[in-house]
Amino acid sequence: MTHTTEATVTCTNCQLVVGMSWRWVLKFAREHDVPIWRIGRKQLVPARALFAAIEAASNAQTDKQTDAERDAARRRAFELALAAEKRKP
């Protein structure tokens, strides 16, 4: 019989492993479709799936910030060009 053990995040190790509270881990897991296993009264979150979801969310946030920064730069460039055009005799 072969069985594998997978690293999990629990209420006792979440601060050390993730750096966030257990409440945050559970909320994030639910919002990002990360499984939450229940063994008796204990809840476990598979670490690999949790970190993959955190990385994906981080990449998505970075992409949004980059788009917003590009839009702001375009607006500034347009405003500068418009101001320069108004100054022409």
Beta strands, then each sheet from edge to edge (+ up, - down):
strand 1: 8-9
strand 2: 37-39
strand 3: 42-46
sheet 1: 1+ 3- 2+
end
